[in-house]
Amino acid sequence: MLLKNQSTIEQLSQEIGPDNVSMLFGIFVNELRGYLALFEEADESHLCQHLKEVSHALKSSAASFGADALCSLAVDIDARVKAGEILDCDKEVHDLVAVMKETYGAYEACL
């Protein structure tokens, strides 16, 4: 799975203009930075709630920016939450944070 789907990014650039893509990448990077800080500062009792909220929010923003690996993981987590599955929040947060960090680095390099 791709961290940055160039074809999605090119399509976005055609739709909104290349100058706006850079600005939106900055917003996306800031969003990821905020989520990473949220998980770093969270206590155990809030991990599952943060996981649910962040995965739900990332489904669409990651898809919009071509962050395919992050989108896929967020969609998977969100679907399992909605299905009522009991998640191992520590493991899921660890996995999500790892992909968010990789994605953050890939997109921050574009700024």
PyMOL commands that set and color helices and strands:
alter all, ss='L'
color gray80, all
select helices_A, chain A and resi 6-16+18-41+44-64+68-82+89-108
alter helices_A, ss='H'
color red, helices_A
deselect
rebuild
show_as cartoon
